[in-house]
Amino acid sequence: MKTARATKPAFADLLDDYAGLCRTFLPRPIRTKAEYAAVVEMADAMAVHEPDFTRDQEDYFDMLCRLLEVWDREHVTWPDLTPLDMLKHLLEQHGLSGVDLSRLLGVSSKLGPMILRGERSITVEHARALGAHFGLPAGAFIE
């Protein structure tokens, strides 16, 4: 059985037109883990250059992301996390502390650690700031 494999071209080597990108790696519905890995590899190779995309590169990258989203919806189960658990996880993954959380929210240096200990709640304004910072919907941070 033939498996899909993406080559990791340097960004400068990527074509800037949609048809050319499709000749490099044709986006198709993902049916196997190998195909998923190939799409991830191509998307990752492009992702670090996203601000410099041409319109066609942007459309192509969007197509890859949509294919990944469809696969994830059908094959990935996410653990039930409370908004506070998710916030703690995100902070840990980004190497941020409670004081960093305070700075991110634009509040007193004591409030971030209090939120993390569960002594204070995440407000709607906090949720908006967190969503903007982490690229998630604000609702992800509200009970």
C-alpha positions in Angstrom: 0.0 0.0 0.0 1.4 3.4 -1.0 1.5 5.9 1.8 1.4 9.7 1.4 4.6 11.5 2.3 5.2 15.2 2.3 8.6 16.5 1.5 9.7 19.4 3.7 10.6 22.1 1.2 12.3 25.2 2.4 9.8 28.1 2.4 11.8 29.9 -0.3 11.4 26.8 -2.5 7.6 26.7 -2.1 5.7 27.8 -5.1 3.5 30.9 -4.4 0.6 29.8 -6.6 -2.1 27.4 -5.5 -1.8 25.1 -8.5 1.9 24.8 -8.0 1.5 24.0 -4.3 -1.0 21.3 -5.2 1.6 19.8 -7.6 4.1 19.7 -4.7 1.6 18.1 -2.3 -2.0 17.5 -3.3 -4.4 18.0 -0.4 -6.9 15.2 -0.2 -9.3 13.9 2.4 -7.3 12.1 5.1 -8.1 8.5 5.6 -5.0 7.0 7.4 -2.6 8.0 10.1 0.2 8.1 7.4 -1.8 10.6 5.4 -2.5 12.6 8.5 1.2 12.7 9.3 2.0 13.9 5.8 -0.5 16.8 6.0 0.9 17.7 9.4 4.4 17.7 8.0 3.5 20.0 5.1 1.4 22.3 7.3 4.2 22.5 9.9 6.8 23.4 7.2 4.5 26.3 6.1 3.3 27.4 9.5 6.4 29.2 10.6 6.2 31.5 7.6 2.5 32.3 7.8 2.8 36.1 8.0 4.7 36.1 4.7 2.1 34.0 2.7 0.9 35.0 -0.7 -2.9 34.8 -1.1 -2.6 31.4 -2.8 -0.2 30.1 0.0 -2.7 31.3 2.6 -5.6 29.5 0.8 -3.5 26.3 0.5 -2.5 26.4 4.1 -6.1 27.0 5.1 -7.1 23.9 3.1 -4.4 21.8 4.9 -5.7 23.0 8.3 -9.3 22.2 7.4 -8.3 18.7 6.4 -6.6 18.3 9.8 -9.6 19.7 11.7 -11.9 17.2 10.0 -9.6 14.3 11.0 -9.2 15.6 14.5 -13.0 15.9 15.0 -13.5 12.3 13.9 -10.5 10.6 15.5 -9.2 12.6 18.5 -10.9 12.6 21.9 -10.0 15.5 24.1 -10.0 15.1 27.9 -12.6 17.1 29.9 -10.7 20.0 31.4 -12.1 22.7 33.5 -11.2 26.2 32.2 -8.7 26.5 35.2 -7.1 23.2 34.3 -6.7 24.3 30.7 -5.3 27.6 31.8 -2.7 25.9 34.0 -1.8 23.6 31.2 -1.3 26.4 28.7 0.8 28.4 31.1 3.0 25.4 31.8 3.4 24.7 28.1 4.4 28.3 27.5 6.7 28.5 30.6 4.5 31.2 32.2 4.0 31.7 35.9 1.1 33.2 38.0 2.9 36.6 37.9 3.2 36.3 34.1 -0.6 35.6 34.0 -1.1 38.8 35.9 0.9 40.7 33.4 -1.0 39.0 30.5 -4.3 40.1 32.1 -3.0 43.6 32.9 -3.9 43.2 36.6 -2.2 43.2 40.0 0.7 40.8 40.3 -1.2 39.0 43.1 -4.3 38.2 41.0 -2.7 35.7 38.6 -1.6 33.4 41.4 -4.9 33.8 43.1 -6.7 32.7 40.0 -4.4 29.7 39.6 -5.1 28.6 43.2 -8.9 28.9 42.6 -9.3 31.8 45.0 -10.5 34.1 42.3 -12.5 33.4 39.1 -11.7 34.2 35.6 -13.9 37.1 34.5 -15.2 37.6 31.0 -12.6 40.3 30.3 -9.9 37.9 31.6 -11.3 35.2 29.3 -11.1 37.6 26.3 -7.5 38.5 27.0 -6.6 34.8 27.5 -8.4 33.8 24.3 -6.6 36.5 22.3 -3.2 35.5 23.8 -3.6 31.7 23.3 -5.6 31.8 20.0 -8.7 30.2 21.6 -12.3 31.3 22.0 -12.9 33.2 25.2 -15.6 30.7 26.1 -12.8 28.1 26.7 -11.8 30.0 29.8 -15.3 30.4 31.4 -17.1 27.7 33.4 
